[in-house]
Amino acid sequence: MRTKRKFTRDFKLSVVNELESKSFAQVCREHDIHPSLLSKWRRDYKENPIEAFSGNGNLWKEDARIAQYERIIGQQCAEIAFLKKTLGVLHEKRAEERKRWPQ
């Protein structure tokens, strides 16, 4: 089963514009696009060329930013845990040294 592909607005516009110089079937074959999808793109473009393929208000940028921040937070949590563990080990070694060599 194929995964759902995502196409950019520029790609969709270029493919629809290719229909002026090439046949419908030829454009579908060249870009490996199902004819019903290309028909939908052409219909959307004819209905409203200015707002065609606008998406969902670029929510993906916000989602990407959130995912980036979550990755950073995860990395920082791992670093903090590592540093706490290292600090604990150093405190134990220091305590052992003080027991061996009292001042």
N, CA, C and O atoms as a GROMACS GRO file, in nm:
protein
  412
    1MET      N    1   0.083  -0.118   0.000
    1MET     CA    2   0.000   0.000   0.000
    1MET      C    3   0.087   0.124   0.000
    1MET      O    4   0.185   0.131   0.074
    2ARG      N    5   0.054   0.221  -0.081
    2ARG     CA    6   0.130   0.344  -0.093
    2ARG      C    7   0.101   0.438   0.023
    2ARG      O    8  -0.009   0.441   0.077
    3THR      N    9   0.203   0.514   0.058
    3THR     CA   10   0.180   0.619   0.157
    3THR      C   11   0.128   0.742   0.085
    3THR      O   12   0.156   0.762  -0.034
    4LYS      N   13   0.054   0.824   0.155
    4LYS     CA   14  -0.004   0.942   0.094
    4LYS      C   15   0.104   1.045   0.069
    4LYS      O   16   0.178   1.084   0.160
    5ARG      N   17   0.114   1.088  -0.056
    5ARG     CA   18   0.213   1.188  -0.091
    5ARG      C   19   0.156   1.327  -0.072
    5ARG      O   20   0.035   1.348  -0.085
    6LYS      N   21   0.242   1.422  -0.042
    6LYS     CA   22   0.200   1.561  -0.028
    6LYS      C   23   0.271   1.642  -0.136
    6LYS      O   24   0.392   1.629  -0.155
    7PHE      N   25   0.195   1.725  -0.205
    7PHE     CA   26   0.249   1.804  -0.313
    7PHE      C   27   0.243   1.952  -0.275
    7PHE      O   28   0.148   1.997  -0.212
    8THR      N   29   0.344   2.025  -0.314
    8THR     CA   30   0.346   2.168  -0.286
    8THR      C   31   0.253   2.242  -0.381
    8THR      O   32   0.215   2.190  -0.485
    9ARG      N   33   0.218   2.363  -0.343
    9ARG     CA   34   0.131   2.446  -0.426
    9ARG      C   35   0.197   2.473  -0.561
    9ARG      O   36   0.132   2.467  -0.665
   10ASP      N   37   0.327   2.502  -0.559
   10ASP     CA   38   0.400   2.530  -0.684
   10ASP      C   39   0.398   2.410  -0.778
   10ASP      O   40   0.381   2.426  -0.899
   11PHE      N   41   0.415   2.291  -0.722
   11PHE     CA   42   0.412   2.171  -0.805
   11PHE      C   43   0.275   2.154  -0.870
   11PHE      O   44   0.265   2.126  -0.989
   12LYS      N   45   0.169   2.170  -0.790
   12LYS     CA   46   0.034   2.154  -0.842
   12LYS      C   47   0.006   2.254  -0.954
   12LYS      O   48  -0.052   2.219  -1.056
   13LEU      N   49   0.049   2.379  -0.933
   13LEU     CA   50   0.027   2.482  -1.036
   13LEU      C   51   0.104   2.448  -1.163
   13LEU      O   52   0.052   2.464  -1.273
   14SER      N   53   0.226   2.402  -1.149
   14SER     CA   54   0.305   2.368  -1.269
   14SER      C   55   0.243   2.251  -1.345
   14SER      O   56   0.242   2.251  -1.468
   15VAL      N   57   0.191   2.153  -1.273
   15VAL     CA   58   0.129   2.038  -1.338
   15VAL      C   59   0.001   2.080  -1.410
   15VAL      O   60  -0.024   2.038  -1.523
   16VAL      N   61  -0.080   2.163  -1.345
   16VAL     CA   62  -0.203   2.211  -1.410
   16VAL      C   63  -0.169   2.294  -1.533
   16VAL      O   64  -0.239   2.285  -1.634
   17ASN      N   65  -0.064   2.373  -1.526
   17ASN     CA   66  -0.024   2.454  -1.641
   17ASN      C   67   0.029   2.369  -1.756
   17ASN      O   68   0.020   2.409  -1.872
   18GLU      N   69   0.085   2.253  -1.724
   18GLU     CA   70   0.133   2.164  -1.829
   18GLU      C   71   0.019   2.111  -1.915
   18GLU      O   72   0.041   2.071  -2.030
   19LEU      N   73  -0.102   2.111  -1.861
   19LEU     CA   74  -0.217   2.060  -1.937
   19LEU      C   75  -0.245   2.146  -2.061
   19LEU      O   76  -0.314   2.100  -2.152
   20GLU      N   77  -0.194   2.268  -2.064
   20GLU     CA   78  -0.214   2.354  -2.181
   20GLU      C   79  -0.134   2.304  -2.301
   20GLU      O   80  -0.176   2.321  -2.416
   21SER      N   81  -0.019   2.242  -2.275
   21SER     CA   82   0.067   2.200  -2.386
   21SER      C   83   0.076   2.048  -2.405
   21SER      O   84   0.123   2.001  -2.508
   22LYS      N   85   0.031   1.972  -2.306
   22LYS     CA   86   0.041   1.827  -2.315
   22LYS      C   87  -0.096   1.765  -2.291
   22LYS      O   88  -0.188   1.829  -2.240
   23SER      N   89  -0.107   1.638  -2.330
   23SER     CA   90  -0.234   1.568  -2.308
   23SER      C   91  -0.249   1.532  -2.161
   23SER      O   92  -0.151   1.524  -2.086
   24PHE      N   93  -0.373   1.511  -2.121
   24PHE     CA   94  -0.406   1.477  -1.983
   24PHE      C   95  -0.334   1.350  -1.939
   24PHE      O   96  -0.272   1.345  -1.833
   25ALA      N   97  -0.342   1.247  -2.023
   25ALA     CA   98  -0.281   1.118  -1.991
   25ALA      C   99  -0.128   1.129  -1.982
   25ALA      O  100  -0.066   1.066  -1.897
   26GLN      N  101  -0.070   1.210  -2.070
   26GLN     CA  102   0.075   1.226  -2.070
   26GLN      C  103   0.124   1.292  -1.941
   26GLN      O  104   0.225   1.250  -1.884
   27VAL      N  105   0.053   1.393  -1.895
   27VAL     CA  106   0.091   1.462  -1.771
   27VAL      C  107   0.078   1.365  -1.653
   27VAL      O  108   0.164   1.363  -1.565
   28CYS      N  109  -0.028   1.286  -1.651
   28CYS     CA  110  -0.046   1.188  -1.543
   28CYS      C  111   0.067   1.087  -1.540
   28CYS      O  112   0.119   1.054  -1.433
   29ARG      N  113   0.107   1.038  -1.657
   29ARG     CA  114   0.215   0.940  -1.663
   29ARG      C  115   0.348   1.001  -1.621
   29ARG      O  116   0.424   0.939  -1.545
   30GLU      N  117   0.378   1.121  -1.669
   30GLU     CA  118   0.506   1.184  -1.640
   30GLU      C  119   0.526   1.209  -1.491
   30GLU      O  120   0.636   1.197  -1.438
   31HIS      N  121   0.418   1.244  -1.424
   31HIS     CA  122   0.430   1.281  -1.283
   31HIS      C  123   0.378   1.172  -1.190
   31HIS      O  124   0.376   1.190  -1.068
   32ASP      N  125   0.337   1.058  -1.246
   32ASP     CA  126   0.285   0.946  -1.167
   32ASP      C  127   0.172   0.992  -1.076
   32ASP      O  128   0.173   0.968  -0.955
   33ILE      N  129   0.075   1.059  -1.137
   33ILE     CA  130  -0.041   1.113  -1.066
   33ILE      C  131  -0.166   1.044  -1.119
   33ILE      O  132  -0.180   1.025  -1.239
   34HIS      N  133  -0.255   1.008  -1.029
   34HIS     CA  134  -0.379   0.944  -1.070
   34HIS      C  135  -0.466   1.046  -1.143
   34HIS      O  136  -0.471   1.162  -1.102
   35PRO      N  137  -0.534   1.006  -1.251
   35PRO     CA  138  -0.616   1.100  -1.328
   35PRO      C  139  -0.722   1.171  -1.245
   35PRO      O  140  -0.750   1.288  -1.269
   36SER      N  141  -0.782   1.102  -1.148
   36SER     CA  142  -0.884   1.168  -1.067
   36SER      C  143  -0.824   1.281  -0.982
   36SER      O  144  -0.890   1.382  -0.958
   37LEU      N  145  -0.700   1.263  -0.937
   37LEU     CA  146  -0.634   1.367  -0.859
   37LEU      C  147  -0.604   1.488  -0.947
   37LEU      O  148  -0.626   1.602  -0.905
   38LEU      N  149  -0.556   1.464  -1.066
   38LEU     CA  150  -0.528   1.574  -1.158
   38LEU      C  151  -0.657   1.645  -1.198
   38LEU      O  152  -0.658   1.767  -1.212
   39SER      N  153  -0.765   1.570  -1.215
   39SER     CA  154  -0.895   1.633  -1.245
   39SER      C  155  -0.938   1.725  -1.131
   39SER      O  156  -0.989   1.834  -1.155
   40LYS      N  157  -0.918   1.680  -1.010
   40LYS     CA  158  -0.954   1.762  -0.893
   40LYS      C  159  -0.870   1.889  -0.890
   40LYS      O  160  -0.922   1.998  -0.866
   41TRP      N  161  -0.740   1.876  -0.915
   41TRP     CA  162  -0.653   1.994  -0.915
   41TRP      C  163  -0.697   2.093  -1.023
   41TRP      O  164  -0.700   2.214  -1.000
   42ARG      N  165  -0.730   2.040  -1.141
   42ARG     CA  166  -0.772   2.127  -1.251
   42ARG      C  167  -0.903   2.197  -1.218
   42ARG      O  168  -0.919   2.316  -1.245
   43ARG      N  169  -0.997   2.124  -1.159
   43ARG     CA  170  -1.126   2.182  -1.120
   43ARG      C  171  -1.108   2.290  -1.012
   43ARG      O  172  -1.167   2.397  -1.020
   44ASP      N  173  -1.025   2.260  -0.911
   44ASP     CA  174  -0.998   2.358  -0.806
   44ASP      C  175  -0.936   2.485  -0.863
   44ASP      O  176  -0.971   2.596  -0.823
   45TYR      N  177  -0.846   2.467  -0.957
   45TYR     CA  178  -0.779   2.583  -1.017
   45TYR      C  179  -0.877   2.666  -1.101
   45TYR      O  180  -0.872   2.788  -1.099
   46LYS      N  181  -0.964   2.598  -1.175
   46LYS     CA  182  -1.061   2.671  -1.258
   46LYS      C  183  -1.163   2.745  -1.173
   46LYS      O  184  -1.206   2.855  -1.210
   47GLU      N  185  -1.202   2.688  -1.059
   47GLU     CA  186  -1.301   2.751  -0.972
   47GLU      C  187  -1.247   2.877  -0.907
   47GLU      O  188  -1.317   2.978  -0.899
   48ASN      N  189  -1.124   2.873  -0.860
   48ASN     CA  190  -1.066   2.989  -0.792
   48ASN      C  191  -0.914   2.984  -0.804
   48ASN      O  192  -0.846   2.928  -0.718
   49PRO      N  193  -0.859   3.042  -0.912
   49PRO     CA  194  -0.714   3.031  -0.935
   49PRO      C  195  -0.629   3.097  -0.826
   49PRO      O  196  -0.517   3.054  -0.800
   50ILE      N  197  -0.681   3.201  -0.764
   50ILE     CA  198  -0.601   3.274  -0.665
   50ILE      C  199  -0.585   3.193  -0.536
   50ILE      O  200  -0.476   3.186  -0.480
   51GLU      N  201  -0.693   3.132  -0.490
   51GLU     CA  202  -0.689   3.058  -0.363
   51GLU      C  203  -0.674   2.907  -0.382
   51GLU      O  204  -0.683   2.832  -0.285
   52ALA      N  205  -0.652   2.863  -0.502
   52ALA     CA  206  -0.637   2.720  -0.527
   52ALA      C  207  -0.513   2.667  -0.456
   52ALA      O  208  -0.407   2.730  -0.460
   53PHE      N  209  -0.526   2.552  -0.394
   53PHE     CA  210  -0.416   2.481  -0.329
   53PHE      C  211  -0.357   2.559  -0.211
   53PHE      O  212  -0.236   2.554  -0.188
   54SER      N  213  -0.440   2.632  -0.139
   54SER     CA  214  -0.389   2.712  -0.028
   54SER      C  215  -0.361   2.627   0.095
   54SER      O  216  -0.286   2.672   0.183
   55GLY      N  217  -0.416   2.510   0.106
   55GLY     CA  218  -0.390   2.423   0.220
   55GLY      C  219  -0.470   2.466   0.342
   55GLY      O  220  -0.577   2.524   0.330
   56ASN      N  221  -0.416   2.436   0.460
   56ASN     CA  222  -0.485   2.466   0.586
   56ASN      C  223  -0.422   2.584   0.657
   56ASN      O  224  -0.408   2.581   0.780
   57GLY      N  225  -0.384   2.684   0.586
   57GLY     CA  226  -0.325   2.800   0.650
   57GLY      C  227  -0.184   2.776   0.700
   57GLY      O  228  -0.142   2.838   0.798
   58ASN      N  229  -0.110   2.686   0.636
   58ASN     CA  230   0.028   2.655   0.672
   58ASN      C  231   0.043   2.612   0.817
   58ASN      O  232   0.137   2.653   0.885
   59LEU      N  233  -0.048   2.530   0.865
   59LEU     CA  234  -0.038   2.478   1.001
   59LEU      C  235   0.083   2.388   1.017
   59LEU      O  236   0.133   2.370   1.128
   60TRP      N  237   0.130   2.332   0.909
   60TRP     CA  238   0.243   2.241   0.917
   60TRP      C  239   0.367   2.311   0.968
   60TRP      O  240   0.451   2.248   1.032
   61LYS      N  241   0.380   2.441   0.942
   61LYS     CA  242   0.496   2.514   0.993
   61LYS      C  243   0.493   2.521   1.144
   61LYS      O  244   0.595   2.504   1.211
   62GLU      N  245   0.374   2.546   1.199
   62GLU     CA  246   0.361   2.550   1.345
   62GLU      C  247   0.386   2.411   1.404
   62GLU      O  248   0.453   2.399   1.507
   63ASP      N  249   0.334   2.308   1.339
   63ASP     CA  250   0.356   2.172   1.387
   63ASP      C  251   0.505   2.136   1.383
   63ASP      O  252   0.557   2.073   1.475
   64ALA      N  253   0.572   2.178   1.277
   64ALA     CA  254   0.715   2.150   1.266
   64ALA      C  255   0.792   2.224   1.375
   64ALA      O  256   0.887   2.169   1.433
   65ARG      N  257   0.753   2.346   1.402
   65ARG     CA  258   0.820   2.424   1.506
   65ARG      C  259   0.799   2.358   1.644
   65ARG      O  260   0.892   2.348   1.723
   66ILE      N  261   0.677   2.314   1.670
   66ILE     CA  262   0.648   2.247   1.797
   66ILE      C  263   0.730   2.118   1.808
   66ILE      O  264   0.786   2.090   1.914
   67ALA      N  265   0.736   2.042   1.702
   67ALA     CA  266   0.814   1.917   1.704
   67ALA      C  267   0.961   1.946   1.728
   67ALA      O  268   1.029   1.872   1.800
   68GLN      N  269   1.012   2.054   1.670
   68GLN     CA  270   1.151   2.093   1.691
   68GLN      C  271   1.175   2.126   1.837
   68GLN      O  272   1.274   2.083   1.896
   69TYR      N  273   1.085   2.204   1.897
   69TYR     CA  274   1.100   2.240   2.038
   69TYR      C  275   1.089   2.117   2.127
   69TYR      O  276   1.160   2.107   2.228
   70GLU      N  277   1.002   2.023   2.092
   70GLU     CA  278   0.990   1.901   2.171
   70GLU      C  279   1.119   1.819   2.166
   70GLU      O  280   1.160   1.760   2.266
   71ARG      N  281   1.183   1.816   2.048
   71ARG     CA  282   1.311   1.745   2.037
   71ARG      C  283   1.417   1.812   2.123
   71ARG      O  284   1.494   1.744   2.191
   72ILE      N  285   1.421   1.945   2.120
   72ILE     CA  286   1.519   2.018   2.201
   72ILE      C  287   1.496   1.991   2.349
   72ILE      O  288   1.591   1.966   2.423
   73ILE      N  289   1.371   1.996   2.392
   73ILE     CA  290   1.338   1.970   2.533
   73ILE      C  291   1.380   1.828   2.572
   73ILE      O  292   1.434   1.807   2.680
   74GLY      N  293   1.354   1.732   2.484
   74GLY     CA  294   1.394   1.594   2.512
   74GLY      C  295   1.544   1.580   2.526
   74GLY      O  296   1.592   1.510   2.616
   75GLN      N  297   1.619   1.647   2.439
   75GLN     CA  298   1.764   1.642   2.447
   75GLN      C  299   1.813   1.705   2.577
   75GLN      O  300   1.903   1.653   2.642
   76GLN      N  301   1.752   1.818   2.614
   76GLN     CA  302   1.793   1.884   2.737
   76GLN      C  303   1.761   1.799   2.860
   76GLN      O  304   1.839   1.796   2.955
   77CYS      N  305   1.648   1.732   2.859
   77CYS     CA  306   1.613   1.643   2.970
   77CYS      C  307   1.714   1.531   2.982
   77CYS      O  308   1.756   1.496   3.093
   78ALA      N  309   1.755   1.474   2.870
   78ALA     CA  310   1.855   1.367   2.873
   78ALA      C  311   1.988   1.420   2.925
   78ALA      O  312   2.055   1.353   3.004
   79GLU      N  313   2.027   1.540   2.882
   79GLU     CA  314   2.152   1.599   2.929
   79GLU      C  315   2.147   1.627   3.079
   79GLU      O  316   2.244   1.601   3.150
   80ILE      N  317   2.035   1.679   3.127
   80ILE     CA  318   2.019   1.709   3.270
   80ILE      C  319   2.028   1.580   3.351
   80ILE      O  320   2.094   1.576   3.455
   81ALA      N  321   1.962   1.475   3.306
   81ALA     CA  322   1.967   1.347   3.377
   81ALA      C  323   2.110   1.294   3.380
   81ALA      O  324   2.155   1.244   3.484
   82PHE      N  325   2.181   1.304   3.269
   82PHE     CA  326   2.320   1.259   3.264
   82PHE      C  327   2.406   1.340   3.360
   82PHE      O  328   2.486   1.283   3.434
   83LEU      N  329   2.390   1.471   3.359
   83LEU     CA  330   2.471   1.556   3.447
   83LEU      C  331   2.440   1.531   3.594
   83LEU      O  332   2.531   1.533   3.677
   84LYS      N  333   2.313   1.509   3.628
   84LYS     CA  334   2.278   1.478   3.767
   84LYS      C  335   2.343   1.347   3.811
   84LYS      O  336   2.395   1.338   3.923
   85LYS      N  337   2.341   1.248   3.724
   85LYS     CA  338   2.402   1.119   3.757
   85LYS      C  339   2.552   1.134   3.774
   85LYS      O  340   2.611   1.080   3.867
   86THR      N  341   2.614   1.209   3.684
   86THR     CA  342   2.758   1.232   3.692
   86THR      C  343   2.794   1.308   3.819
   86THR      O  344   2.893   1.275   3.885
   87LEU      N  345   2.716   1.408   3.854
   87LEU     CA  346   2.740   1.485   3.976
   87LEU      C  347   2.729   1.396   4.099
   87LEU      O  348   2.810   1.408   4.192
   88GLY      N  349   2.630   1.308   4.101
   88GLY     CA  350   2.615   1.214   4.212
   88GLY      C  351   2.736   1.124   4.226
   88GLY      O  352   2.784   1.101   4.337
   89VAL      N  353   2.786   1.073   4.114
   89VAL     CA  354   2.905   0.987   4.117
   89VAL      C  355   3.026   1.066   4.169
   89VAL      O  356   3.104   1.014   4.248
   90LEU      N  357   3.041   1.190   4.125
   90LEU     CA  358   3.153   1.272   4.170
   90LEU      C  359   3.144   1.300   4.320
   90LEU      O  360   3.246   1.299   4.389
   91HIS      N  361   3.024   1.327   4.371
   91HIS     CA  362   3.006   1.350   4.514
   91HIS      C  363   3.043   1.224   4.594
   91HIS      O  364   3.105   1.235   4.700
   92GLU      N  365   3.006   1.107   4.545
   92GLU     CA  366   3.040   0.982   4.612
   92GLU      C  367   3.191   0.961   4.615
   92GLU      O  368   3.246   0.923   4.718
   93LYS      N  369   3.258   0.986   4.503
   93LYS     CA  370   3.403   0.970   4.498
   93LYS      C  371   3.473   1.068   4.590
   93LYS      O  372   3.570   1.035   4.657
   94ARG      N  373   3.421   1.190   4.593
   94ARG     CA  374   3.479   1.292   4.680
   94ARG      C  375   3.463   1.252   4.827
   94ARG      O  376   3.555   1.270   4.907
   95ALA      N  377   3.347   1.200   4.861
   95ALA     CA  378   3.324   1.156   4.999
   95ALA      C  379   3.417   1.040   5.035
   95ALA      O  380   3.468   1.036   5.147
   96GLU      N  381   3.440   0.947   4.943
   96GLU     CA  382   3.531   0.835   4.967
   96GLU      C  383   3.673   0.886   4.987
   96GLU      O  384   3.745   0.837   5.074
   97GLU      N  385   3.714   0.983   4.906
   97GLU     CA  386   3.849   1.038   4.920
   97GLU      C  387   3.866   1.109   5.055
   97GLU      O  388   3.972   1.100   5.116
   98ARG      N  389   3.765   1.177   5.101
   98ARG     CA  390   3.773   1.246   5.230
   98ARG      C  391   3.785   1.144   5.344
   98ARG      O  392   3.852   1.170   5.444
   99LYS      N  393   3.720   1.029   5.328
   99LYS     CA  394   3.730   0.926   5.431
   99LYS      C  395   3.871   0.868   5.434
   99LYS      O  396   3.923   0.838   5.542
  100ARG      N  397   3.934   0.852   5.318
  100ARG     CA  398   4.067   0.795   5.310
  100ARG      C  399   4.173   0.892   5.358
  100ARG      O  400   4.265   0.853   5.430
  101TRP      N  401   4.160   1.014   5.321
  101TRP     CA  402   4.262   1.115   5.351
  101TRP      C  403   4.201   1.229   5.433
  101TRP      O  404   4.176   1.337   5.378
  102PRO      N  405   4.177   1.209   5.556
  102PRO     CA  406   4.121   1.317   5.638
  102PRO      C  407   4.220   1.431   5.654
  102PRO      O  408   4.342   1.409   5.656
  103GLN      N  409   4.169   1.550   5.666
  103GLN     CA  410   4.257   1.667   5.676
  103GLN      C  411   4.286   1.702   5.818
  103GLN      O  412   4.358   1.799   5.843
   0.00000   0.00000   0.00000
